Amino acid sequence: MPGFGTTTGSTAGSVGPVSDRPDVPHLIDRFGRVARDLRISITEKCSLRCTYCMPEEGLPAIPASNLLTPAEIARVVSVSVRLLGIRDVRFTGGEPLMRRDLDEILRLCSDAAAGVPLSMTTNAVGLEHRAGALADAGLTRVNVSLDSVDREDFARLTRRDRLPSVLAGIRAAKRAGIGPVKINAVLMRDTLSGAVDLLRWCLDEGVALRFIEQMPLDADHEWARANMIDAQTLLDELSTEFDLREVGRADPSAPAEEWSVDGTDATVGIIASVTRSFCGDCDRTRITAEGTIRSCLFSDDETDLRAALRGGATDDELAAVWRGAMWNKWAGHGIDADGFVPPTRSMGAIGG
């Protein structure tokens, strides 16, 4: 039986003065980590209402004037790549496909990113109608959030009966040459029994699968450490049908630990974000849909970049603001620490 270890969760740590920051161009924090991966949310809207992410009524609408425009998003991407060393740009939400100007955003960012790949995290609802155009606009990869291939389970979890559209969107992305296509599945008690079927479907479709331990980022704040499904429990479930062998991580900053599936060329990834924290190797920086810098999912500290964008700041000044915001990035999420308090904003509001 394959085994999965545990590590002690990190804590936030104290704040250090920005004056202590070394004079380097990239986004380094006080623990020596360097951000190379940009996650930029472009909307809080979503076509699904997943129970672990969105309230049933959806998130409060952000006024259109508070959202970054396509030109502003492209400028943020340009600054991040040219001046700050970002090497991977991913669009998130909410659901990025809810932006009608997504094609324009991608075209502008493709020019601004100077060869850096542009990817997207999506639920794939409606992607079958847009995959070709998005690929032409510069989209290179997609991660699709899909927790079950059972239609009833999917509808119950997402509060929407849209599984056929999601599966069609995944296949359309492959036909359009967007790849690799990766599936992200959140581990939950309600879907654990379907994990084998989900992996089998992904093997048949030729798409990669990664399971993710559920983190306390739900809008209703109902997450409890004692109720979550951990990576070891998943491995035990998958091992009833598959022979799995540990491969490890593709690189130190990769969140997923990979396991080869015997008899295939495929691997299945497990992101044990709670029980096996990888915060010490985190290389991400985030921009919310309103244009604020967020150094960590679990920190409520945000720095307003939109005000600088619209206030006449130069690219160098924008970069300086960003560097300062990232310097005080927390050491870790601290989920297992005494007195842990989940972030005020949910995953959908922050951007996945």
Secondary structure, 3 states (H helix, E strand, C coil): CCCCCCCCCCCCCCCCCHHHCCCCCCEECCCCCEECEEEEECCCCCCCCCCCCCCCCCCCCCCHHHCCCHHHHHHHHHHHHHHHCCCEEEEECCCHHHCCCHHHHHHHHHHHCCCCCEEEEECCCCHHHCHHHHHHHCEEEEEEECCCCCHHHHHHHHCCCCHHHHHHHHHHHHHCCCCCEEEEEEECCCCHHHHHHHHHHHHHHCCEEEEEECCCCCCCCCCCHHHCCCHHHHHHHHCCCCCEEEEECCCCCCCCEEEEECCCCCEEEEECCCCCCCHHHCCEEEECCCCEEECCCCCCCEEECHHHHHCCCCHHHHHHHHHHHHHCCCCCCCCCCCCCCCCCCCHHHHCC
